[in-house]
Structure formats: structure tokens, C-alpha cells
Amino acid sequence: MASGSYLNYNSTYRIYGEGSCYIHNVPDLFSPTARRPSEYAYVAGGVPVSRSAVGIPFKQDSGNNGFTNAFGVYSQGQVNADIYDYDYDDAALDLFQSATICAPVVKSNPVHCRRSGNLSVTKEGINATADGCSVSSPIFSVDPTTSPASSIGVCTDGDQIGKATIVIGSVHDHAFKLAEVMRDILTAPIAAWQIPNYIVACSIDMTDSIDFRTVKYARVSPGTYLDGQGYSFELHSDTNASCLPLQGDEPLTLETLRTDGTLAHGAAASHLLLAENIYRDGWWHNLYLLAVSRVTTDEHLPNISNLVFDNSVNGLEDTLGVVSAAALSMYWSRIYGGEDNWTYWGSGSAEFSGIRVGPGEAWAVVYVLPEVFAIGLLVYLLWKRRGINSII
């Protein structure tokens, strides 16, 4: 940074009872070989998250109950009775249908990638420079002058936390695949040798991409596509309008949410994906699989509709943006939902199913009059019979 300090995450850091750093857990949310349901950004804890709800707080170590923390829905096995009261008992949870809250999301893609810069290659490594950021990676497993290889690095934007530049420089087949996820290769057949090198600069700016939205956690309706795929719940937002949640009795503003920790976690989220095979051949395999699935169909034809964010223009920036949102979802679930600062995202409601007899109006009491009369008559006859027996 401009001050001479360095900002990095500690891959060996562990919090007792909470696991590792949130950024370290990001790749666990994404399986490159798993198919995500159409119109959904990713699946977390067995729950599909819609494109309009990416970043909604998710507590990863709670498994399939990871979203219930944010929505204030618990069973007796999920909460320590010595600390917290139960919100609903198990019988009520069986009738639970949906919950709606005002919660933080990543409303737009904070990452934007474009082809830019210069690249130099030697037998020892690759140097790539773009948008004022220069990265150099020694390559030990292959000869970059003749074999596929990549150099990847990140430069911070002075002392601006939450802003950074990712530079990816690739040669040979890696360059071809980089052009593919950038959507520079469409329907025209192009051989890998026709793209000997390719350089991309991706700018990250988390500040304006964070907002509050009304999000609904709902049981999947029987007979729907998600039900057929075996999902029980889904997460989605039906509005693009901002909302204002409560932290206790006070409103939680965007300024309160956009802390240095929030911005740093979002900007550094893709660290592990970018560092894959570093110092070997630099091949960003998992990032490629995630990105290429967002720009092609099963027939390997262009399909921009697979992109999650409306402002994304290629698969690379779309994937990096979703990864940032996933990191923030785990970060927010701890910072605003941990034992030291237990906060529900307020301004919400919950729905339960039930059976009602009658129309629910006051006049419907007339329906019970025959039963009341029959009971009264029965009691009277029993009393009379008892009186007769006592005389005899």
C-alpha cells in the first residue's frame, strides 16, 4: 500500500469453533463440475441463491442451516439454550414456509476485466504489465517459451482499501482459454496457436456494489424445477429497491456496513483461485472452469444469459464478482451474527402454514351453536338421569 504496509490474509489462521479465514473457505462453496440451477448464482448449504440475492449472509459451518442465522429461524438443535432463546420449536419449523428480511447483498459486479497491457516471456518466467500494475512469476515446471503458462498478480490501489487491480498474463493454450472466458472467441473457429499470448487487467472496486435488499428465504413449491432437482429451499429478491435493516433498535446504514474489513474481504476473495499452481505453470484451472460455464452452453456456443450480474460482460469478471460476494456472505454472517455481536437483520417477517376452520370472521361463531346446544342438552340429560337414579 502507499503507506508501505501490506494487506494479506493468513491461510493458517483459525478461530476456535469457527474454522479458518473466510477467504480461505470461498473455494468450498464452488464446485467447478457442479451444475447450478438456471437463473441462480450459486448453491450454498444446499440452497440455491438467486442472482438478485448474492452475498446474503451465510454461515458455512452450519451446513444446510447456514442461512437460518440471518433469517432468525432455528431449531432446538442449532442454538445453545444457555445463551439464546429458541425462535421456533421443531413443530413450528415443520410448518415454516418463508422468511423475509432486509439484508446486505452485492447488487452489482465490483470487478471489470478488459484486454490490456504488455507481456514478456523468458524460460524462467513471465512478466505482465497492465494498467500500472506489473506482475512477475517464476515458472519452474515448464518452459513458458514453448509450453502453456500464466503469470497472475494483484496490485492495490494506493491506500484505497477495497480497490485493486488483477493482472493475468498467459501464453500458448492458457492464452487461448483466457481469450475464451473474456468472450473474445465466439463462433468462429480459432486455433490456440493463433493467440500466442493474452493479457487481462481486472479492476476491483467494492464500494458502490454493496447495498441492502429485501430477500426471501422460502420453501420450494412442489412440482417446480427446483423441487425436481431435490432442493427444499431457495433464496431470492423480488425488488431492486434499497431497504434499511435494524441492528437492535437502531438502523444499520451503508456507511456502517462498508467497513475496511468488508471492503478488504471482498477485494481479496479470489486469492486462492488466482494462486492455483503458482510457481508451477500458473494454470488457473478452477477459475477457468467456473468462468467458461458462464459464457458457453453445453454445445460450447456463446450464452451471455449465464452471467450472474447485469453489468458483467464476460465470464471472467462475472466469476470474480460472484466469488467476492460469496466471501462477504460468510464475513457478514460472523461480524453481524456472531456470539459477541448477535444481530438479526431486522425489518422482516415469517410465514407458517396452518389449517383454519371457517371463514375467520366473527359471525362464524354461529357455526358452533349447534355443537354448543348439543353439549348443553347432553349435560342436562345426564344431570336429570342422575337425579332420577338418586330418587330410585
N, C-alpha and C positions, 0 to 999 in steps of 0.2 A: 504494500500500500504506500501512498505518498508519504506517510509518516515514518516509513521504514519498518513497520511491523508486518507480520504475516498472519493471515487468517486461514486456518486449515482445520479439518475435523480429525479427531483421534480415533483411528479404527480399532484400538484396543480398549477404548473407554467403555465401562459397564456401570450401570446403575443397579444397585441391589433390588431385585424384584421387577425390574423394568427392561432388562436386556441391554442392547447396545445403542449407539448413536442412531438417531432417526434416519440420517442419510445412509448409514450402513444397511438399514433394513429395506430401503427402497427397492432394490432388485427382487426381493422376495415377493413383492406384490405383482410382479410382471413375469409371466411365463411366455417367452417368445413363441413357443409352439402351441399355446392355448388359444382357442378362438374366442374372442369376446363377442357377446351378442350385438347384433346390429343396433345402431343408434346409442350405444353405450361406450363410455370412455375406457373403463377398466372394471375388473371384478375384484372386490376386496372382502375377505371374510365370507365368501360365498354369496355376496350381494352385488349385483350389477349397479354401477354408478353412472347415471346419465351424463351426457355432455354438459348439461346445464348445472351440474352439481359437483364438478371435480374440485377436490380439495376439502370437501366436507370432513370434519374431524373423525378420525378412525383410530381406534386403539388396537394395534396389531396383535398384542399378546392376549387379547380376549377372544381370538378366533372368530367364530360365527356370530359372536355377540359384540363385535368391535364397534358397531355404530350405535348400540343401545346406550352407551355412556352419554353421547352428545344429546340423545333424544330423551334422556331421563327414564328409560324403560329397563327394569331389572327383574330378574327372578331371584328367589331366595338363595340360590347357589352362587350368585355373582357378587354379592355385596357382603362385607364384613359387618355383621349385626352389631358389633361393639362400637362401630364408628358411624354407620349410616342407617337410616330407616329405610325399609323397603318401599319402593314406589308402588309396586303391584305384586300381589301374590301369584303363585303359579296358576291358579284357577283363572284369574283375570287375564293373565298373559295368553291363555288359550283363546280368549275372546278378542284379543288385541287385533286391530285392523290396520291402523296407521297412526303416525305422529307427525306433526308439522312444527318446525322451529325456524327461527331466524338465525342463520349460522354463517361463518365465513366460507367463501369459495374463491377459486381462481377463475374470474369471469372471462378473461381473455388471455391469449398466449403471450407470456412475457419474453419469449425467445423468437428472434427473427434471424434467419440464415440466408446468406447470398454468396454467390461465387465471387471471390476477390483474392488478390494477393499474388505473391510470388513464391516459388519453391526451388530449392537447390538440393541435389542428391549426391551423396558420396557412398562408397562401400561401407562406411561406418555408420551412416545415419541420414536423417532428413531434417532440413531446416525450412520452416514455412513462416512467412510473414504476411500479415493482412490486418488492415485497419489499425495500424500502430502496435500490433501485438506480434511478437516474434517467439516462436517455439522451436525447440530443437530436441530431438530424441535419438539417442544412440540405438542402433538396431544390432542385436547380437546373433539372432537365429538365422537371418537370411542376408543376402546381398541386395540392398534396395535398388541398385542399378540394373538388376536383371530380374528381380522377384517382387511380388506384391508386398507392400509395406505401407505403414502410416505413421505420421507424427502428430500427436494431439497435445494441446496445452491450453491453459486458461490464464488470462491476464485480468486483474482487477482494474476498475476504472478509478484510478487515483484513490482517494479515501472515501468514495461513494459506496457504502455497503448496500448490497443488493444489485449492483451493476457490475457486469463483467463481459469479457469477450472470449469466446471459444474459437480456437483455430484448429482446423483439421486439414492436413496436407497428405495426400495419398498418391501412390504411383501404381501403374500397371492395373491388375484386376481390382485392387482396392479403389483406385480412381474411378473405374467403371461403375462400381457399386455405389460410390459416393455420388456420382452424377445421377444414378438411378433414383436414390432416395431424395435427391434435390429436384426430381421431375424434369431433368434435362434430357432424359432418354424416354421418349414416348413410344409411339407405334413403329417408328422407323427402325429397322434392324441395324444396330451398330455393334461392331465387334470391340472387344476390350482393348485391342491394340490401337484403336482409333482414338482412345482417350488415355494417353500415356501418363498424365498427371492431372490432378484436380485439387483446388484449394478452396476451402469454405471458411467464412467468418460468421460466427453467430453471436449477436449482441443479446445480452440479458439485462432486463430492467424490470424488477419485481414490483415497483412502487404502484403503478397505475393498474395493475392486473388484479389486485385484491379488492374484494368487496363483500358485502353481506347480501344474502339471498334467502328467500323463504323456500325451504327444502322439505320434501315429504318422504318419510320412510314408511313404505306401505307393503302390505301383504299382496303377493301376486295373485291376480284373479284366475280362477280355474279355467282351463281351456285356452289360455293365451299362449303366445310363443314362449315366454319365459317359463311358464308352468310346464310346458312340454320339454324344456331344457333342464328341468329339475330345480329351478330356483324358487325359493319360498318368499323372498322379499326383494324389493328394489328401491333405489333412491333416485328421485328426480325433482326438478324445479319447473314449475309452470309459468314462471314470470321472470322478466329481466329487470324488474324494479328493485331498487335497494330497500333494505329494511334496517331496523335498529334493534339489536338484541339487548338483553339486560344482563349485567353482571351484579348479582344480588338485586338491589333496588335501583342501581344506577345504570344508565345506558352505556353500552360499550361502543365507543366511537372508532372510526377507521384509524385515527391517529394513535389510539391506544393499541390497536391491533398491529399496526405497521412498525413493530419494534425492530431493533437491529438483529435480534435473534430470528424473527420471522423472515426478514429480507435475506439474511445470510443463508438460512436453511434452504430457501427457495433457489437462490443463485448457485449454491454448491451441490444441489441434489443429484446431478448427473455424474458426480465424480467417479463412482465405481464403474459405470458404464464406459466412461471415457478412458479409464485407466486399464481396461481389459487388455491383456497381452502386452503391456508396456515393457519396453526393452527387448521383447522378442521380435515380433513383426508388427506390433501395434494394431493388430486386426480387431476391430470393434464389432465383434460377431453378434452379440446380443442386441446391441443398439441397431445394427443393420436389420436384423430380423423384425424388431419392433417397428422400425421406420418403414421398411418396404411393405409391410402389411397395411400401412395406411395410405399407400399410393397405388396399389395394384389389386386386382381381383384374382380369383383363382386361375383365371386364364392369362394372368400377367398383363392385363390391359390397364390403362390409366383409370383411376377411380377416385377423384378428389373428394367424393362424398364420405370416404372413410376417415377423413380428417376430423379431429375432435373439436378444435377451436374454429370459430367462424373466420378469424383473421389469420389462420395458417394458410400458407401457400405451398408447402412441401412437407413430405413425411418426416424429414429430419427435425425441423423446428417444431413440428407438432408433437413428436415423441418427447423431445427435450422439455417442452412445455408441460406435458402431462406428468412427466417424472418430477418436475418442480412442484406441481400441485399435489402429487402423492406424498412427497416429503413434508410439505406443510400440513397435510391432513393428519399425519402422525405427530408432528410437532405441536399443533394446536390442541390435539386431544390430551396431551400431557400438561401443557402450560395452563390451559383453561379448564382442565378436568382432572388434575392430579389430587392426591390426598392433601397436599399442602395448600391448594387453592381450588377447592371444589366449586365449580361454577357450572350451572346449567345454562345452555344457550336459551335465554328466556323468550317470552312473547310467542308461545307455542300452544298447541292443543293436541289431544289424543282422541282416537275413536275406537270404540269397542262394539262388537256385535251383541245382540240380545234378542229375546222374543217378548213381544208385547201383546197382551190380550186386550182387544177393544181398540177404539179409535184414539184413546189418550185424552179425551175431553171429559169435563166434569159431569156432564149429563149422562155419561156412560154408566154412572152408578146404578141407574135403573136396571141394568142387566143383572145385577146381583140381587135385586129384590126377591125374585122367586126363590133363590137359594136361601136367603135370609128368612123368608117366610116358612120354607120347608123345615129349616133348622129350628125355628121357634115353635112350630107346630109339633115337631118330634119331641122337643124338650117338654112341652106342655103335656103331651100324651103320656110320656114316661112319668112325669110328676103325678098325673091323675091316676095312672096304674099303680104307682107306689102307694098313693092314698087309699085306693080300693083294697089293696093287699093288706094294708095295716088294719083296716076295719075288719076284714075277714079273720 
